[in-house]
Structures are given as C-alpha cells and as structure tokens.
Amino acid sequence: MSKPKYQEIADAVIHLIDIGHYKEGSKLPTHRALAAEYSTTPVTIAKAYTLLAEQGHIESFVGRGSFVKSKSSLRQAIQSQFVEDEWNFSILQPCLAQQLTALHQQINQCFTETASPALFGYIEDTGSISHKEAGMRWLQQFGLQVRSPEHVLLTNGAQHALSTLIELYSQPGDKIAVESLTYPGILSIIKALGREPMGVELDEQGMRPECLQEVCEQHKPSLVIVVPSHQNPTTTTLSLERRKAIASVIQKHSTWLIEDDIYSFLNPEVIAPITNLIPEKSFYISSLSKAISPGMRCGYLKAPQSQIDNLSAYIRTMIWLASPINFEVATQMINSGLIFQLADQQKRIAQQRQSVAKRVLKDETTLSQQSSYHIWLTLPENVDTDKFVMTAKERGMFLSNGRYFCHNEEYSQHVRLSLMSIADDQHFEEGLAQLKHLLDQSKL
Ligand SMILES: Cc1ncc(COP(=O)(O)O)c(C=O)c1O
C-alpha cells in the first residue's frame, strides 16, 4: 500500500533537511508555496508539517511559519544509520560482520544454565571484582600499569567515563583543555555541562606540549583531555617523548589529565600511556567499542588511588552499575584470549582498508597510519566543505565534516572518513571510487 501524500511529502522534506538543502534554523516554504511545488493542497502540507513537528524535525510558530530544528552537532558529525547501497564513511566502529559469529557463540556460551544468578540481580558496589580483574588484563595488554583490580571502574562505554569525569572534576564555567581538533563526543559533553573547551595546538606529531603549557598558565583548565593513539580525527599517535613532555606539563599544574586511549589496540607496538608517568594525576579510559562492539557498552576507567572512592560513589549514585551481563561476556572473552584475537583481526582489516584507500584516493592529501580506522582528508582548496559533504550525501556517501571536530566549530577544509563501517569489501571500494570521482569533479 502506498503512503498517504502528506507522509510522502514529510519524507521528502526530511531528506532535504538531511542533505542540507533546508539548513538548520532556516524557514521552510509556506503551505501555499510547497503545495504548488508538490501539486497538492495547503491542507496536505499542513498535515505534513504537523507530522514533521511531531517527529521533532521542525518547529512551527503561529504567525511566523515553520523552521528546521537544530540537530546536535554530534548527530551531524556521526551518522549511525545504515542504508543498503549507501556508504557510511562517518562512523568509527569495527567491521562487525567479521565478529558476529564469534560474538553470538560467546553470548550463548555465557548464558547457559551455569551462569551465576548473581549476574541478574543487583550487585553491591560498582561491579564484581572478576569483571574488574578482566578489565585490568585488557588495560595491561596495551601497556597500562595497573596494580590492583580495585583501581578499575566499569562504565557504559568510554563516553560514560568521559561524562562522569568531566562532571565530577570540573565546575560549570570551567575551562577544559582539549586537542584543537578532537572527537565531537568530547566537545558535546563539555558544552552540554556548561564548561568551555580550550583548543591546544597540534602539529603532525599531535598535541604540542609547549602550547599545553601556555594554555595551562593562561587559562588554568580543570582538566586536560588527550587521545594519544590514532587520534580522532587526525590519526596521530603521540611518541613516548611527547607523552613524557605532556606528563611533565600536567605534573607542574593544578589540573587532571584524562587519557582517552580507546584506539591503543591499533598501535603496531605497545607505547606506554601518559598515565604510567603520572598515575596520581591521570585517569585512563579504554573500552571495547572499537575493537569488539560498541553495542556492548563496556568501558574501563583506571583512576588514581586517591579518587577511587569518590568515583565509585558517584557512579553508584548516577547509574548504580554498568550492566554485569555485558561485562560477563567481556570477561569470558578476555579470559579466554578470544578478545585479543578479534581485536587483532580488526587491526588487520584496518590495514587492508588503508591500503585500498591509498590506492583509490591516490593523489589526495590524507593523514592516517597503516592501521588507523579512519583518514583525515584535506579537500582541494577551491572546494567548500559544507557543500561537498552535502553533495556527497545526495550521492549516498556520509562523510564527517571537519568543522565538528574543531573546538570552536570553525570552518575546516577537511573531512573524516571512516574505513570500517561498511561491511562488504567490494561495496567499500566502490564507495571510495565514487568519492574519488566526486573529488576529481570538484577540481575541474
Ligand atoms: C576518542 C573517542 N572516545 C570515546 C568514544 C566513544 O566510545 P564508546 O563507544 O566506548 O562510548 C569514541 C567514539 O568514536 C572516540 O572516538
């Protein structure tokens, strides 16, 4: 059965909002104007607008008209939707198709009749010690020094660890130092909580310690947040030397470090985290989202000894505890070693995809490492990024506009390309070829 006309029109308007034809905050055509465009009546358009308002896409004001509602920049930067035949280059997640059989098997195995009933009830404290021990093993594998499972807290992914730390260790109005280009999820927490991001300059090796020093002296940030491995979005990994220099700046100032090392499993060799150098001034975050599955929402947070009670009490207050059922699956996968095989497999896929991307994108200006999940692509000089992202979307390619990674959302000549969210190799290569074609056309 075909859809009623007003629904078809509502769908068409959503598409036009999605591709940026109707921009956020802009006024939509009057009922009469749109009715003429779609050869229908103003009453049908009124019904379409009512539906769009109910679904949260637009806002209507008596006497003023209807306006496109602002979406959060996080949703614009990262699109999790999957549409067959389209190419989602915007979300950084593992190539899930490769993990599903192993994950299904593991989940089945976990929840046989032998599963502990305690897993299904409330658990005292913020998680069971066996889950924290497994977390400790996961963190140690990538070079973190953890002396006791008591120092590991369980969170709903890295995002929850970040929001918890920002809320607990800064006040509204405080400044928070971040890499001048960083993961939009960090910026959105900072802004949602009424804190102010201060960008620290980057060079080709990552955060510049002398600039961090300046920011710390001038702005006295409560927190400094660094993504040290395969930085999102620039892909740089901090050398040991840089890590030491950053640690020494943090040591000298009255501030905490949050080290979000969610991509450490992609490093060719283990590099000691900054936290090892300043364990009493740094929080270290990892999660299983990138290596195994974002749907598991398993995050691990290693905190300084002095802050464990404070943090545990806060997590207990806010969520009681992260789901023990998910952490049981994670624990069994860590204890059997399967998790490290799966993480390695994803690293190999990332390497293959990087070499395909190099071949297809040829002469384009890109930043990435051999095993990064993504590429930071510089668009040709004459190209307007907003328009380019919109045209790409019209042709079925979702890219992340560089402006959402800038601490002040200023214009950027870059887009971030995820190489991992498209499951099929051939479909992935076709998408890249389409993108290259669009880039070549834009240079004419
Ligand atoms: C640097 C960084 N931190 C945190 C996250 C969120 O991770 P999680 O899914 O574990 O909450 C992401 C996701 O893209 C990320 O890139």
The ligand as an ORCA input file, in Angstrom:
! r2SCAN-3c Opt
* xyz 0 1
  C      38.176      9.249     21.105
  C      36.876      8.590     21.417
  N      36.479      8.467     22.690
  C      35.315      7.882     23.012
  C      34.471      7.386     22.049
  C      33.179      6.729     22.471
  O      33.409      5.402     22.793
  P      32.335      4.435     23.461
  O      31.528      3.840     22.353
  O      33.128      3.408     24.185
  O      31.489      5.247     24.379
  C      34.833      7.496     20.704
  C      33.951      7.011     19.633
  O      34.098      7.328     18.473
  C      36.070      8.107     20.383
  O      36.494      8.226     19.110
*
